[in-house]
Each structure stands twice: as structure tokens, then as C-alpha cells.
Amino acid sequence: MQLIALDDSQPITADCAYKQRDYSCPECGEKLRLRAGSRRMRHFYHLNPEKKCSQNQKSLPHIQVQLHLQKLLKNSD
């Protein structure tokens, strides 16, 4: 599950992204899209998954730490 992508070379979080729009992976540069709904957390997915991109293989603890850091950074100046 990927929470950050690039939009015109600028980082964007899944919370601020739009469906049906292409973004790019900050690691491998491949196309990403937003996946969201009432039953799933907003996240990006690779249109053509590359095995060499580690963004596809994040564990649940990694994602939880990433979300916690994201909240801390939003609350800080």
C-alpha cells in the first residue's frame, strides 16, 4: 500500500489525490492511480506493478509508522 506519489514532480499524499488521474511512483517512476472507497483506505497502486519496486511490499507496521509521521508533520509548523 502506497501513501505518497509524485504529481508533476511534487509529492502528494493519497488524502489529497484524485481518482482517474495519473501520478508517478517516487521510487520507480511508473504510473500510479488512486484507490479509495467507503471500505478501504485511500492509497496509490501501480498500473503495471514492477517486482523491483519496494513500494508494493510495505508491511502493515511500516504503513502505520508512515501514517503516524504524516499526522505529526501536518500538526507541526
C-alpha positions, 0 to 999 in steps of 0.5 A, a space after each residue: 500500500 502506497 501513501 505518497 506519489 509524485 504529481 508533476 514532480 511534487 509529492 502528494 499524499 493519497 488524502 489529497 489525490 484524485 481518482 482517474 488521474 495519473 501520478 508517478 511512483 517516487 521510487 520507480 517512476 511508473 504510473 500510479 492511480 488512486 484507490 479509495 472507497 467507503 471500505 478501504 483506505 485511500 492509497 496509490 497502486 501501480 498500473 503495471 506493478 514492477 517486482 523491483 519496486 519496494 513500494 508494493 511490499 510495505 508491511 502493515 507496521 511500516 504503513 502505520 509508522 508512515 501514517 503516524 509521521 504524516 499526522 505529526 508533520 501536518 500538526 507541526 509548523 
